[in-house]
């Protein structure tokens, strides 16, 4: 649990806000991985609840280590991590 008494989750790929909205709506402290500041600003506008955007490229060890260190510093650690993926279905014909 984080310092605020909430469970804490890091969700990558939250530019659309779907996963972050689900977790924040359930009372979690959400760190939402976004590609850039503009996506983070949009996330804050679209999702109510305890959501903090963090710039995160999941292919960058430096980004991952930096975000995890920030979370540890701010709330004492991480309860869950979720990676969101988009699946595209190929149409035939």
N, C-alpha and C positions, 0 to 999 in steps of 0.2 A: 504494500500500500504506500502511496505517496504521502508527502508531508501534510497534504490537505485532507487526509483521511479517505481519499478516493483511490481506487485501483488505477494504475497507470498503464497505458498501452501506447506503443509506437506503431503507426500504420504507414507503410510506404504507399506511394501512388495515390495521394488523397486530393489531387487537383480537382476532381469532380465533386468531392465532398461526401460521397455516399457512405463509405465505411466510417469516416469520422463522425458523420451525423448519427449513425446507428449507435456507436459507442458513447458519444457525448450525451445522447439522449437517454442512455442507460445509466448515467451518472459517473462515467469514467473520466479521468483526466487523459486527454488525447493529445499526443504529439503527432502531427500529421506531416509526413514527408511530402514536400513539393519540389518542383524543379527550379522555381525562381520566386522572387519577391512578389511579383504580380499574382502568381497562383496562390501564394500565402495570403495576400490581401483579399482575394476572392473567397478563399476558404473561410476566413474570419467573417466576411459579410454573409455567407450562405449558411453557416452552421452555428447554431446556438449551443451554449454549454461551454465547458472548460476545454477549449481547443487552442493549441499552440502550434503554428506552422514552423517547420524546421526544413531548411534546404538540405535535401538528401538525394544523392545519386547512389543507388544500391550497388553499383559496380565499383564504387570508390571506397577503399578501406579507410582513407583519411576522413571522408564524410561520415562513415558509419561510426568510427571511433570518436569523432567530435560530437556527434549527436548523442551517443551513449554517455559520454562524459558530462554533457550538459544536463541530461536527464538525471544522472546520478547526483550532480551538484544541486539541482533544483528540487528534486522530490525524493532523493535517496535511492533511486533504482527503478527498475522496470518490471512490471508484472507480466505483460504480454507484448509480443511483437507479431504483427501481421503484414504479410506482403500481398498487396492487391495486384491482380493481374487482369488484363483484358484478353479475352479470348475472341478471336474473330473466326467466324464460321465461313468456310469457303463455299460459295454457291457454285453449283454445277449447272451446266447447260447454258 
